[in-house]
Amino acid sequence: MSPEKLELRRPSDGACYRRVTLAIERDGALTLHEHEIGAGQGDAWGQDEQEFTLSIPPDQVSRLALILAGEMLKGEREVAKRLTEICEANDVDCRIACWS
C-alpha cells in the first residue's frame, strides 16, 4: 500500500471477511474504514455485513498525530532515539540537531 493508505487488517480467508484501512485523503483528512462480512457467530457468509467509517478533519490531523506520538513515546528512556527509529522504519523524513 502507498504511504497515504495503510492496511491495518488484511481480508481474511475464512467464514468472516474483515478489512481495515487507514488513509490520508486528498484534502488532508484521516479516514479509518472497516468492512466486515459474516461477522456474527454461526451466520452464513454474506448474511450480515457492516461498514464503519471514522473521519478526522484535516485541521485536526496534526493534533491527533501529536497525541498518538505522545502515547507511543510515553515512558521511553531515549525518546529522541525511539522517535528517530520510528521515522526511519517508516520512511518518514526527520532532521536531528544536537547542541552541547
VEXSERO-633268 format. One record per residue: residue in three letters; z negated, x negated, y negated of N, C-alpha, C, O in turn. Coordinates in steps of 0.2 Angstrom, whole numbers. Each point is the difference from the previous one (the first is absolute). Example, Ala and Ser with C-alpha at 12.3 -4.5 7.8 and 13.67 -1.06 7.14 Angstrom:
2
[ALA; [-39; -66; 28]; [0; 4; -6]; [0; -4; -6]; [-3; -5; 1]]
[SER; [7; 7; -6]; [-1; -4; -6]; [-3; 4; -5]; [-1; -3; -6]]
# end
This chain:
100
[MET; [0; -4; 6]; [0; 4; -6]; [0; -4; -6]; [-2; -6; 0]]
[SER; [4; 8; -6]; [1; -3; -6]; [-7; -1; -3]; [-5; 4; 2]]
[PRO; [4; -9; -7]; [-7; 0; -3]; [-2; 6; -4]; [-6; 1; -1]]
[GLU; [11; 3; 0]; [-1; 7; -4]; [-3; 5; 5]; [-2; 5; -3]]
[LYS; [3; -6; 9]; [-2; 5; 5]; [-3; -3; 6]; [3; -4; 3]]
[LEU; [-9; 6; -1]; [-3; -3; 6]; [-1; 6; 5]; [-2; 5; -1]]
[GLU; [3; -7; 7]; [-2; 4; 6]; [-7; -1; 2]; [-1; -6; 3]]
[LEU; [-3; 10; -4]; [-7; 0; 2]; [-2; 2; 7]; [-4; -3; 3]]
[ARG; [8; 7; 0]; [0; 2; 7]; [7; 2; 2]; [3; 5; -3]]
[ARG; [-1; -8; 8]; [7; 1; 2]; [0; 6; 5]; [-6; 2; 3]]
[PRO; [12; 1; -3]; [0; 6; 5]; [-2; -1; 7]; [1; -6; 2]]
[SER; [-5; 10; 1]; [-2; -1; 7]; [5; 3; 5]; [5; 4; -2]]
[ASP; [-5; -6; 8]; [5; 2; 5]; [-3; 5; 5]; [4; 3; 4]]
[GLY; [-10; -1; -5]; [-3; 5; 5]; [1; 7; -3]; [5; 2; -3]]
[ALA; [-10; 2; 5]; [1; 8; -1]; [-2; 1; -8]; [1; 5; -2]]
[CYS; [-3; -10; -1]; [-1; 1; -8]; [4; -5; -4]; [-1; -6; 2]]
[TYR; [4; 8; -7]; [4; -4; -4]; [-4; 0; -7]; [-2; 5; -2]]
[ARG; [1; -11; 0]; [-4; -1; -6]; [3; -6; -4]; [0; -6; 3]]
[ARG; [2; 7; -9]; [2; -5; -4]; [-3; 0; -7]; [-1; 5; -3]]
[VAL; [-2; -11; 1]; [-3; -1; -7]; [3; -5; -4]; [1; -6; 3]]
[THR; [2; 7; -9]; [3; -5; -4]; [-4; 1; -7]; [-2; 5; -2]]
[LEU; [3; -11; -1]; [-3; -1; -7]; [6; -3; -4]; [3; -5; 2]]
[ALA; [-2; 8; -8]; [6; -2; -3]; [-1; -1; -8]; [-4; 5; -3]]
[ILE; [7; -9; 0]; [0; 0; -8]; [7; 3; -1]; [5; -3; 2]]
[GLU; [-5; 8; -6]; [6; 4; -2]; [3; -3; -6]; [-3; -5; -3]]
[ARG; [9; 7; 2]; [4; -3; -6]; [-3; 0; -6]; [0; -4; -5]]
[ASP; [-4; 9; 4]; [-4; 1; -7]; [-7; -3; 0]; [-3; 0; -5]]
[GLY; [2; -4; 11]; [-6; -4; 0]; [-6; 4; 3]; [-6; -3; 1]]
[ALA; [7; 9; 1]; [-5; 4; 3]; [-1; -3; 7]; [4; -3; 3]]
[LEU; [-10; 4; 0]; [-2; -2; 7]; [0; 7; 4]; [-4; 5; -2]]
[THR; [7; -5; 8]; [0; 6; 4]; [-2; -2; 7]; [3; -4; 3]]
[LEU; [-8; 8; 0]; [-2; -1; 7]; [3; 6; 3]; [-1; 6; -2]]
[HIS; [5; -7; 8]; [3; 6; 3]; [-2; 0; 8]; [1; -6; 3]]
[GLU; [-3; 11; -1]; [-2; 1; 7]; [3; 6; 3]; [0; 5; -2]]
[HIS; [4; -7; 8]; [3; 6; 4]; [-2; -1; 7]; [0; -5; 3]]
[GLU; [-2; 11; -1]; [-3; 0; 7]; [3; 7; 4]; [0; 5; -3]]
[ILE; [2; -6; 9]; [3; 5; 4]; [-4; 0; 7]; [-1; -6; 2]]
[GLY; [-1; 11; 0]; [-3; 0; 7]; [-7; -2; -1]; [-3; -3; 5]]
[ALA; [-1; 4; -10]; [-6; -3; -1]; [-6; 3; 3]; [-5; -3; 2]]
[GLY; [6; 10; -1]; [-6; 3; 4]; [-1; -1; 7]; [5; -2; 3]]
[GLN; [-11; 2; -1]; [-1; -2; 8]; [3; 6; 4]; [-1; 5; -1]]
[GLY; [5; -7; 6]; [3; 4; 4]; [7; 4; -3]; [3; 4; 4]]
[ASP; [-2; -5; -10]; [6; 3; -3]; [6; -3; 3]; [1; -6; 1]]
[ALA; [4; 10; 0]; [7; -3; 2]; [3; -4; -6]; [-1; 2; -5]]
[TRP; [6; -6; 7]; [3; -4; -5]; [4; 5; -5]; [3; 4; 2]]
[GLY; [-5; -5; -8]; [4; 4; -5]; [-3; 7; -2]; [2; 3; -5]]
[GLN; [-7; -1; 9]; [-3; 6; -2]; [-4; 0; -6]; [0; 5; -4]]
[ASP; [-3; -10; 2]; [-4; -1; -6]; [3; -6; -4]; [1; -5; 3]]
[GLU; [-1; 6; -10]; [3; -6; -4]; [-4; 1; -6]; [-2; 5; -3]]
[GLN; [0; -11; 0]; [-3; -1; -6]; [2; -6; -4]; [1; -5; 3]]
[GLU; [0; 7; -10]; [2; -6; -4]; [-5; 0; -6]; [-2; 5; -2]]
[PHE; [1; -11; 0]; [-5; -1; -6]; [3; -5; -4]; [2; -5; 2]]
[THR; [-2; 6; -9]; [2; -5; -4]; [-5; 0; -6]; [-3; 5; -3]]
[LEU; [1; -11; 2]; [-5; -2; -6]; [4; -4; -5]; [2; -6; 2]]
[SER; [-2; 8; -8]; [3; -4; -5]; [-5; -2; -6]; [-4; 4; -2]]
[ILE; [5; -10; 0]; [-4; -3; -5]; [5; -2; -6]; [5; -4; 1]]
[PRO; [-6; 7; -7]; [4; -1; -5]; [1; -7; -2]; [-5; -4; 0]]
[PRO; [11; 2; -3]; [1; -8; -2]; [-6; -2; -4]; [-2; -6; 0]]
[ASP; [-1; 9; -5]; [-5; -2; -4]; [-6; -1; 3]; [-5; -3; -3]]
[GLN; [4; 5; 9]; [-6; -1; 4]; [0; -5; 5]; [-5; -2; 3]]
[VAL; [11; -1; -1]; [1; -4; 5]; [-3; -7; -1]; [-3; -3; 5]]
[SER; [3; 0; -11]; [-3; -6; -1]; [-8; 1; 0]; [-3; -5; 3]]
[ARG; [0; 10; -5]; [-7; 1; 1]; [-2; 1; 7]; [-5; -3; 2]]
[LEU; [9; 6; 2]; [-1; 1; 8]; [0; -7; 3]; [-4; -2; 4]]
[ALA; [9; -2; -6]; [1; -7; 2]; [-6; -4; -1]; [-3; -4; 4]]
[LEU; [0; 4; -10]; [-6; -3; -2]; [-6; 2; 4]; [-4; -4; 3]]
[ILE; [3; 10; -2]; [-5; 3; 5]; [1; -2; 7]; [-5; -3; 3]]
[LEU; [11; 3; 0]; [1; -2; 7]; [-1; -8; 0]; [-3; -2; 5]]
[ALA; [5; -2; -9]; [-1; -7; 0]; [-7; -1; 0]; [-3; -5; 3]]
[GLY; [-1; 8; -8]; [-7; -1; 0]; [-4; 2; 6]; [-4; -4; 2]]
[GLU; [6; 9; 2]; [-2; 2; 6]; [1; -5; 5]; [-4; -2; 4]]
[MET; [10; -1; -4]; [2; -5; 5]; [-4; -6; -1]; [-1; -4; 5]]
[LEU; [0; 2; -11]; [-3; -7; -1]; [-8; 0; -1]; [-3; -5; 0]]
[LYS; [0; 11; 0]; [-7; 1; -1]; [-3; -4; 6]; [1; 1; 6]]
[GLY; [-6; -5; -8]; [-4; -4; 5]; [3; -6; 2]; [-3; -4; 4]]
[GLU; [9; 2; -6]; [4; -6; 2]; [-4; -6; -4]; [-1; 1; -5]]
[ARG; [1; -6; 9]; [-3; -6; -3]; [5; -4; -5]; [-2; -2; -5]]
[GLU; [8; 2; 8]; [5; -4; -4]; [5; 5; -2]; [6; 1; 3]]
[VAL; [-7; 3; -8]; [4; 6; -2]; [7; -2; -2]; [5; 3; 2]]
[ALA; [-4; -9; -6]; [6; -2; -3]; [4; -2; 6]; [6; 1; 1]]
[LYS; [-9; -5; 4]; [4; -2; 6]; [2; 6; 4]; [6; 0; 2]]
[ARG; [-10; 5; -1]; [2; 5; 4]; [5; 4; -3]; [5; 3; 3]]
[LEU; [-5; -2; -10]; [5; 4; -3]; [7; -4; 0]; [5; 3; 1]]
[THR; [-5; -9; -1]; [6; -4; 0]; [3; 0; 7]; [6; 1; 1]]
[GLU; [-11; -1; 4]; [3; 1; 7]; [3; 7; 1]; [6; 0; 3]]
[ILE; [-9; 5; -6]; [3; 7; 1]; [7; 0; -3]; [5; 3; 2]]
[CYS; [-4; -6; -8]; [6; 0; -4]; [5; -4; 4]; [6; 2; 1]]
[GLU; [-8; -8; 1]; [5; -4; 4]; [2; 3; 6]; [6; 0; 2]]
[ALA; [-10; 4; 2]; [2; 3; 6]; [4; 6; -1]; [4; 2; 5]]
[ASN; [-3; 0; -11]; [4; 6; -2]; [5; -1; -5]; [3; 5; -3]]
[ASP; [-1; -11; 2]; [5; -2; -4]; [-1; 3; -7]; [5; 2; -3]]
[VAL; [-11; -3; 0]; [-2; 3; -6]; [0; -7; -5]; [-5; -4; 2]]
[ASP; [8; 4; -7]; [0; -6; -4]; [-7; 0; -4]; [-2; 5; -2]]
[CYS; [-1; -11; 2]; [-6; -1; -4]; [0; -7; -3]; [3; -4; 3]]
[ARG; [-7; 4; -8]; [-1; -7; -3]; [-7; -2; 0]; [-4; 4; -2]]
[ILE; [3; -10; 3]; [-7; -2; 1]; [-1; -5; -6]; [4; -5; -1]]
[ALA; [-10; 5; -3]; [-1; -4; -5]; [-8; -2; 1]; [-4; 4; 1]]
[CYS; [3; -10; -2]; [-7; -3; 1]; [-2; -4; -6]; [4; -5; -2]]
[TRP; [-10; 6; -1]; [-3; -4; -5]; [-6; -3; 2]; [-4; 3; 3]]
[SER; [2; -9; -5]; [-6; -3; 1]; [-3; -3; -6]; [-6; -3; 0]]
# end
